[in-house]
Amino acid sequence: MNGFEKRAQQIKEKIRGATLEILREAGPGKLRIADLSKRAGVSQVTIYNYFGSKEAVVRDAFKSYMDRAVEAFEAYMREGHSMREQIAHILQLEKDSYRDFPPGLIKEMLAEDAELAAYIDTLYKERTVPWTVRLIEEGKAAGEISGRVDAEHVLAFIQLYMNQYQTLLEMAERSEDKDSFLEGMVHMFFYGVCGKE
């Protein structure tokens, strides 16, 4: 990468970072190029030259965020951690990502951008699901997951949780101890109401 390309990449990263900050604060509907320009410290023309439109900036920034998150997840999973460590790591990632981008915000972004929704769906199917299936199979082989549970069951259960995650977060917000509430829900996910088998 030559000096010009490196500088262009740095400017794009500044714009992406500023875009994510504004999305977290106000959502995609309130993001304006003028505000983004000021936050990123670049001209509006520069933003349009690199991305073409407000929608393209949002799409690019969120795709970049998701790509980095998936790459970090995959790198951690390749490090040979125990199943318990992997699950704890996944749960922490979930907490962090929902703090950064609550499900309502993600749903709003995906509803407004079919291309972004398709990209996230492909990312989930082609990269996240295979790692999840591998984790389940390794857990079954180690006796940490019941042999009566198939990967298909776990993926369906995860989908049910994800479909209701906004509701779960709202319930957690109303509880006395949000973290304890979420940890209890996670425990039920893994062990049911009767505790570990």
Backbone hydrogen bonds in HBPLUS format (Angstrom, degrees):
<---DONOR---> <-ACCEPTOR-->    atom                        ^
c    i                          cat <-CA-CA->   ^        H-A-AA   ^      H-
h    n   atom  resd res      DA  || num        DHA   H-A  angle D-A-AA Bond
n    s   type  num  typ     dist DA aas  dist angle  dist       angle   num
A0006-LYS N   A0002-ASN O   2.92 MM   4  6.14 156.8  1.97 154.7 162.2     1
A0007-ARG N   A0003-GLY O   2.98 MM   4  6.15 158.3  2.03 145.9 151.3     2
A0008-ALA N   A0004-PHE O   2.91 MM   4  6.16 160.3  1.95 150.0 156.0     3
A0009-GLN N   A0005-GLU O   2.91 MM   4  6.10 154.7  1.97 145.3 152.1     4
A0010-GLN N   A0006-LYS O   2.98 MM   4  6.26 152.3  2.06 144.7 152.2     5
A0011-ILE N   A0007-ARG O   2.95 MM   4  6.24 156.7  2.00 152.3 158.1     6
A0012-LYS N   A0008-ALA O   2.96 MM   4  6.22 162.1  1.99 149.7 154.6     7
A0013-GLU N   A0009-GLN O   2.95 MM   4  6.18 155.5  2.01 146.7 153.3     8
A0014-LYS N   A0010-GLN O   3.00 MM   4  6.29 151.8  2.08 145.3 152.6     9
A0015-ILE N   A0011-ILE O   2.99 MM   4  6.30 158.2  2.04 152.2 158.0    10
A0016-ARG N   A0012-LYS O   2.81 MM   4  6.08 159.9  1.85 152.0 158.1    11
A0017-GLY N   A0013-GLU O   2.86 MM   4  6.00 164.8  1.88 149.4 153.5    12
A0018-ALA N   A0014-LYS O   2.98 MM   4  6.15 161.8  2.01 147.2 152.1    13
A0019-THR N   A0015-ILE O   2.86 MM   4  6.01 153.1  1.93 147.4 155.5    14
A0020-LEU N   A0016-ARG O   2.95 MM   4  6.25 161.7  1.99 154.7 158.2    15
A0021-GLU N   A0017-GLY O   3.07 MM   4  6.33 155.9  2.13 145.9 152.6    16
A0022-ILE N   A0018-ALA O   3.03 MM   4  6.28 162.6  2.06 150.4 154.2    17
A0023-LEU N   A0019-THR O   2.88 MM   4  6.11 160.0  1.92 153.3 159.6    18
A0024-ARG N   A0020-LEU O   2.97 MM   4  6.15 160.7  2.01 149.3 153.6    19
A0025-GLU N   A0021-GLU O   3.09 MM   4  6.31 151.0  2.18 144.0 151.9    20
A0026-ALA N   A0022-ILE O   2.76 MM   4  5.80 166.8  1.78 160.4 163.4    21
A0027-GLY N   A0023-LEU O   2.83 MM   4  4.28 137.7  2.01 112.6 124.3    22
A0030-LYS N   A0027-GLY O   3.36 MM   3  5.92 149.5  2.46 111.4 118.4    23
A0031-LEU N   A0028-PRO O   3.32 MM   3  5.27 159.1  2.36 101.2 107.3    24
A0035-ASP N   A0032-ARG O   3.08 MM   3  5.32 117.0  2.49 101.8 116.1    25
A0036-LEU N   A0032-ARG O   2.92 MM   4  6.22 161.1  1.96 155.0 161.3    26
A0037-SER N   A0033-ILE O   2.77 MM   4  5.89 156.3  1.83 149.8 155.9    27
A0038-LYS N   A0034-ALA O   3.16 MM   4  6.38 160.0  2.20 143.4 147.7    28
A0039-ARG N   A0035-ASP O   2.91 MM   4  6.14 165.2  1.94 151.8 156.1    29
A0040-ALA N   A0036-LEU O   2.85 MM   4  5.94 161.8  1.88 152.7 157.5    30
A0041-GLY N   A0037-SER O   2.89 MM   4  5.82 127.6  2.17 137.6 150.8    31
A0042-VAL N   A0037-SER O   3.13 MM   5  5.20 149.1  2.23 143.3 148.8    32
A0047-ILE N   A0043-SER O   3.27 MM   4  6.69 155.2  2.33 146.1 151.6    33
A0048-TYR N   A0044-GLN O   3.01 MM   4  6.37 165.2  2.03 155.3 158.6    34
A0049-ASN N   A0045-VAL O   2.76 MM   4  5.96 152.3  1.84 149.8 158.6    35
A0050-TYR N   A0046-THR O   3.00 MM   4  6.22 155.7  2.06 150.6 155.6    36
A0051-PHE N   A0047-ILE O   2.87 MM   4  5.93 157.6  1.92 153.9 160.8    37
A0052-GLY N   A0048-TYR O   2.77 MM   4  4.35 133.9  1.99 109.5 123.7    38
A0057-VAL N   A0053-SER O   3.09 MM   4  6.39 149.5  2.18 144.5 152.4    39
A0058-VAL N   A0054-LYS O   3.06 MM   4  6.39 165.5  2.08 156.5 159.1    40
A0059-ARG N   A0055-GLU O   2.94 MM   4  6.11 167.1  1.95 149.7 153.8    41
A0060-ASP N   A0056-ALA O   2.87 MM   4  5.92 167.9  1.89 146.6 150.5    42
A0061-ALA N   A0057-VAL O   2.89 MM   4  6.01 165.5  1.91 153.7 157.9    43
A0062-PHE N   A0058-VAL O   2.99 MM   4  6.10 167.2  2.00 154.0 157.4    44
A0063-LYS N   A0059-ARG O   2.89 MM   4  5.99 160.2  1.93 152.1 158.3    45
A0064-SER N   A0060-ASP O   2.94 MM   4  6.03 158.8  1.98 145.8 151.8    46
A0065-TYR N   A0061-ALA O   2.97 MM   4  6.18 155.5  2.03 143.4 150.3    47
A0066-MET N   A0062-PHE O   2.91 MM   4  6.14 163.0  1.94 150.5 154.5    48
A0067-ASP N   A0063-LYS O   2.82 MM   4  6.01 160.5  1.85 152.1 157.9    49
A0068-ARG N   A0064-SER O   3.03 MM   4  6.23 163.9  2.06 149.9 153.4    50
A0069-ALA N   A0065-TYR O   3.02 MM   4  6.26 155.5  2.08 145.7 153.0    51
A0070-VAL N   A0066-MET O   2.89 MM   4  6.12 163.6  1.92 156.0 159.5    52
A0071-GLU N   A0067-ASP O   2.91 MM   4  6.08 160.5  1.95 149.9 155.8    53
A0072-ALA N   A0068-ARG O   2.93 MM   4  6.09 158.0  1.97 147.7 153.3    54
A0073-PHE N   A0069-ALA O   2.97 MM   4  6.14 155.6  2.03 144.7 151.9    55
A0074-GLU N   A0070-VAL O   2.86 MM   4  6.08 165.1  1.88 153.8 157.3    56
A0075-ALA N   A0071-GLU O   2.94 MM   4  6.09 157.2  1.99 145.2 151.7    57
A0076-TYR N   A0072-ALA O   3.04 MM   4  6.24 159.8  2.08 146.8 151.7    58
A0077-MET N   A0073-PHE O   2.98 MM   4  6.24 161.0  2.02 152.0 157.4    59
A0078-ARG N   A0074-GLU O   3.07 MM   4  6.27 136.0  2.27 143.5 154.1    60
A0079-GLU N   A0076-TYR O   3.06 MM   3  5.37 161.0  2.10 111.4 117.5    61
A0086-GLN N   A0082-SER O   2.86 MM   4  6.17 158.3  1.91 153.7 160.3    62
A0087-ILE N   A0083-MET O   2.88 MM   4  6.10 163.9  1.91 155.8 159.5    63
A0088-ALA N   A0084-ARG O   2.92 MM   4  6.12 162.2  1.96 147.5 153.0    64
A0089-HIS N   A0085-GLU O   2.87 MM   4  6.03 153.1  1.94 145.1 152.8    65
A0090-ILE N   A0086-GLN O   2.89 MM   4  6.16 158.7  1.93 150.4 155.9    66
A0091-LEU N   A0087-ILE O   2.91 MM   4  6.16 162.7  1.94 154.6 158.8    67
A0092-GLN N   A0088-ALA O   2.99 MM   4  6.22 153.0  2.07 144.1 151.4    68
A0093-LEU N   A0089-HIS O   2.91 MM   4  6.18 156.7  1.96 150.3 157.0    69
A0094-GLU N   A0090-ILE O   2.89 MM   4  6.18 153.5  1.96 148.6 156.1    70
A0095-LYS N   A0091-LEU O   2.97 MM   4  6.28 162.5  2.00 148.9 152.9    71
A0096-ASP N   A0092-GLN O   2.87 MM   4  6.11 167.4  1.89 153.4 157.0    72
A0097-SER N   A0093-LEU O   2.78 MM   4  5.94 164.7  1.81 152.6 157.1    73
A0098-TYR N   A0094-GLU O   2.94 MM   4  6.06 157.3  1.99 150.9 156.7    74
A0099-ARG N   A0095-LYS O   2.97 MM   4  6.14 132.6  2.21 140.2 152.9    75
A0099-ARG N   A0096-ASP O   3.19 MM   3  5.09 130.0  2.46  91.7 105.2    76
A0100-ASP N   A0096-ASP O   2.94 MM   4  6.22 155.1  2.00 148.3 155.1    77
A0101-PHE N   A0097-SER O   2.69 MM   4  5.77 170.9  1.70 152.2 155.5    78
A0105-LEU N   A0102-PRO O   2.93 MM   3  5.43 124.6  2.25 113.7 127.2    79
A0106-ILE N   A0102-PRO O   3.13 MM   4  6.50 161.1  2.16 155.8 161.6    80
A0107-LYS N   A0103-PRO O   2.81 MM   4  5.96 164.5  1.84 152.9 157.7    81
A0108-GLU N   A0104-GLY O   2.99 MM   4  6.14 154.2  2.06 140.2 147.2    82
A0109-MET N   A0105-LEU O   2.94 MM   4  6.22 159.6  1.98 150.3 155.6    83
A0110-LEU N   A0106-ILE O   2.87 MM   4  6.11 163.7  1.90 158.1 162.1    84
A0111-ALA N   A0107-LYS O   2.90 MM   4  5.99 150.3  1.98 145.5 153.9    85
A0112-GLU N   A0108-GLU O   3.15 MM   4  6.32 141.8  2.31 141.6 150.5    86
A0113-ASP N   A0110-LEU O   3.34 MM   3  5.17 148.0  2.45  94.1 103.0    87
A0117-ALA N   A0113-ASP O   2.98 MM   4  6.28 159.6  2.02 152.5 158.9    88
A0118-ALA N   A0114-ALA O   2.91 MM   4  6.10 157.4  1.96 147.6 152.9    89
A0119-TYR N   A0115-GLU O   3.01 MM   4  6.22 152.4  2.09 142.2 149.9    90
A0120-ILE N   A0116-LEU O   2.96 MM   4  6.21 162.7  1.99 155.6 158.9    91
A0121-ASP N   A0117-ALA O   2.98 MM   4  6.15 156.2  2.04 146.1 153.1    92
A0122-THR N   A0118-ALA O   2.96 MM   4  6.16 158.0  2.01 146.8 152.3    93
A0123-LEU N   A0119-TYR O   2.90 MM   4  6.15 159.0  1.94 149.5 155.7    94
A0124-TYR N   A0120-ILE O   2.93 MM   4  6.12 157.5  1.98 146.9 152.6    95
A0125-LYS N   A0121-ASP O   2.94 MM   4  6.18 167.7  1.96 152.2 155.2    96
A0126-GLU N   A0122-THR O   2.80 MM   4  5.77 167.7  1.81 155.8 159.6    97
A0127-ARG N   A0123-LEU O   2.98 MM   4  5.52 146.3  2.10 136.1 143.3    98
A0128-THR N   A0123-LEU O   3.29 MM   5  6.73 155.7  2.36 145.8 152.5    99
A0129-VAL N   A0124-TYR O   2.85 MM   5  6.04 159.6  1.89 175.6 175.0   100
A0132-THR N   A0128-THR O   2.99 MM   4  6.22 154.2  2.05 152.3 160.5   101
A0133-VAL N   A0129-VAL O   2.85 MM   4  6.07 164.5  1.87 164.2 167.5   102
A0134-ARG N   A0130-PRO O   2.96 MM   4  6.13 158.1  2.01 143.3 149.7   103
A0135-LEU N   A0131-TRP O   2.93 MM   4  6.14 158.6  1.98 146.0 151.6   104
A0136-ILE N   A0132-THR O   2.95 MM   4  6.22 158.1  2.00 150.6 156.3   105
A0137-GLU N   A0133-VAL O   2.90 MM   4  6.15 167.3  1.92 155.9 159.0   106
A0138-GLU N   A0134-ARG O   2.89 MM   4  6.06 162.9  1.92 153.6 158.4   107
A0139-GLY N   A0135-LEU O   2.89 MM   4  6.02 152.1  1.97 143.3 151.6   108
A0140-LYS N   A0136-ILE O   2.87 MM   4  6.14 151.3  1.95 150.3 158.1   109
A0141-ALA N   A0137-GLU O   2.94 MM   4  6.16 161.9  1.98 147.8 152.7   110
A0142-ALA N   A0138-GLU O   2.98 MM   4  6.17 143.4  2.12 141.6 151.1   111
A0144-GLU N   A0139-GLY O   2.75 MM   5  4.90 137.7  1.92 160.1 158.2   112
A0145-ILE N   A0139-GLY O   3.07 MM   6  5.08 136.8  2.27 113.4 108.6   113
A0143-GLY N   A0140-LYS O   3.03 MM   3  5.01 155.0  2.09 102.1 110.0   114
A0149-VAL N   A0146-SER O   3.16 MM   3  5.64 166.5  2.18 114.4 117.6   115
A0153-HIS N   A0150-ASP O   3.01 MM   3  5.25 123.6  2.34 101.1 114.6   116
A0154-VAL N   A0150-ASP O   3.21 MM   4  6.64 160.3  2.25 152.8 157.2   117
A0155-LEU N   A0151-ALA O   2.88 MM   4  6.11 166.9  1.90 159.6 163.1   118
A0156-ALA N   A0152-GLU O   3.00 MM   4  6.13 154.3  2.07 142.3 149.2   119
A0157-PHE N   A0153-HIS O   2.91 MM   4  6.17 157.2  1.96 148.9 155.6   120
A0158-ILE N   A0154-VAL O   2.81 MM   4  6.07 158.2  1.86 153.3 159.5   121
A0159-GLN N   A0155-LEU O   2.96 MM   4  6.17 154.8  2.03 142.7 149.5   122
A0160-LEU N   A0156-ALA O   2.97 MM   4  6.31 151.3  2.06 145.9 153.6   123
A0161-TYR N   A0157-PHE O   2.97 MM   4  6.30 161.6  2.01 151.3 155.8   124
A0162-MET N   A0158-ILE O   2.82 MM   4  6.09 163.9  1.85 154.3 158.9   125
A0163-ASN N   A0159-GLN O   2.87 MM   4  6.03 154.8  1.93 148.2 154.8   126
A0164-GLN N   A0160-LEU O   3.27 MM   4  6.49 135.2  2.48 139.7 150.2   127
A0164-GLN N   A0161-TYR O   3.05 MM   3  5.28 135.3  2.25 101.3 113.8   128
A0165-TYR N   A0162-MET O   3.26 MM   3  4.89 169.8  2.27 100.6 103.2   129
A0168-LEU N   A0164-GLN O   2.93 MM   4  6.26 158.9  1.97 154.5 161.4   130
A0169-LEU N   A0165-TYR O   2.82 MM   4  6.04 157.0  1.87 151.1 156.9   131
A0170-GLU N   A0166-GLN O   2.96 MM   4  6.23 153.5  2.03 146.4 153.8   132
A0171-MET N   A0167-THR O   2.93 MM   4  6.21 155.8  1.99 149.8 156.4   133
A0172-ALA N   A0168-LEU O   2.83 MM   4  6.07 152.5  1.91 145.4 153.8   134
A0173-GLU N   A0169-LEU O   2.87 MM   4  6.12 151.4  1.96 146.0 153.3   135
A0174-ARG N   A0170-GLU O   3.19 MM   4  6.48 142.4  2.34 139.5 148.7   136
A0174-ARG N   A0171-MET O   3.15 MM   3  5.17 124.6  2.47  94.0 107.8   137
A0175-SER N   A0171-MET O   3.09 MM   4  6.35 123.5  2.42 138.7 153.5   138
A0175-SER N   A0172-ALA O   3.12 MM   3  5.10 140.8  2.28  96.5 108.0   139
A0181-PHE N   A0177-ASP O   2.93 MM   4  6.16 157.4  1.98 157.0 164.2   140
A0182-LEU N   A0178-LYS O   2.98 MM   4  6.28 166.5  1.99 158.1 160.4   141
A0183-GLU N   A0179-ASP O   2.88 MM   4  6.07 157.7  1.93 149.4 156.2   142
A0184-GLY N   A0180-SER O   2.90 MM   4  6.07 150.8  1.98 144.4 152.2   143
A0185-MET N   A0181-PHE O   3.01 MM   4  6.37 151.9  2.09 148.5 156.2   144
A0186-VAL N   A0182-LEU O   2.95 MM   4  6.21 153.1  2.02 146.6 154.2   145
A0187-HIS N   A0183-GLU O   2.85 MM   4  6.08 155.1  1.91 146.0 153.1   146
A0188-MET N   A0184-GLY O   2.96 MM   4  6.23 157.9  2.01 146.3 151.8   147
A0189-PHE N   A0185-MET O   2.94 MM   4  6.20 147.1  2.05 140.0 149.6   148
A0190-PHE N   A0186-VAL O   3.00 MM   4  6.37 157.3  2.05 153.6 157.9   149
A0191-TYR N   A0187-HIS O   2.72 MM   4  5.76 162.4  1.75 159.4 165.2   150
A0192-GLY N   A0188-MET O   2.80 MM   4  4.30 144.6  1.93 119.1 123.7   151
